[in-house]
Amino acid sequence: MHINSNIKKILAVIIGVLPFYTFVVIDKIVNNPDISVQGLFLFYLPIAIIALLILLLLNKYFLKQTIKNYNLATHSLLSDVAIMLILLVGSSFIHIVFNLFFRDIFPYQQDNTQVIKVLQQIFGNPFYALIFIGPFLWITQLFIIFSRIFLLKNLWEVNKSKIWIWTVLILSSVLFVLPEIDKSILDILVSFSVILLYSITYLYYRRFYPILMASILNQTIQMLDFWLTWYPPGYPPLASLN
């Protein structure tokens, strides 16, 4: 049975993207799970791998597309690097602006004690730290970015009108920030703005490689900053490492 290409794109998004984000949101609302090292490595990492594989299989066998189809424009490596750096600076600028001008309006009330404890456990173990900064960050960020691009690109092709394109862009940004409902309002607003920045970049630049690398580097820098700032138990002060 022949299925219209636009219907196939919509079905692929419904099957490949929505279940993961719906599951995460419901899990946080119903169970309010406590973060743990075991949960990150034995639950969220396998889920991200499975979800990524589902997207790749849908893309290859259902939509008959390749990864190259998501890089809709041809640019030089220098251009990709420049966009990546602009996104990194833009993300940092968003964080700074919101913290300077909106912290009093949306006071930070989130308790990060458990998160800090887990990160200290991870960076207190060199093996855990290597897995976390390496495979964990790379795979989870690859799924997060590709799922966004997968949704945007395929739904944009359903209708070429600007109203549809911008509606998809904004509503998808809302969808992608929903997994952070357990965070503070300020964090949610920052995340939404960064997601919007990345989505607008893809709309006009039409390549996802620099977006992916910017996201991975951004997360890696934040984790390394934590590592160097908090000095997890068992690690000597930086002065003794020189």
Buried (B, 14 or more C-beta within 10 A) or exposed (E): EEEEEEEBBBBBBEEBBEEBBEEBBEEBEEEEEEBBBEEBBEEBBEBBBEBBEBBBEBBEEBBEBEEEEBBBEEBEEEBBEEBBBBBBEBBEEBBEEBEEEBEEEBEEEEEEEEBEEBBBBBBBBEEBBEBBBEEBBBBBBBBBBBBBBBBBBBBBEBEEEEEEBEEBBEEBBEBBBBBBEBBBBBBBBBBBBBBBBBBBBBBEBBBBBBBBBBBBBBBBEEBEEBBEEBBBEEBEEEEEEE
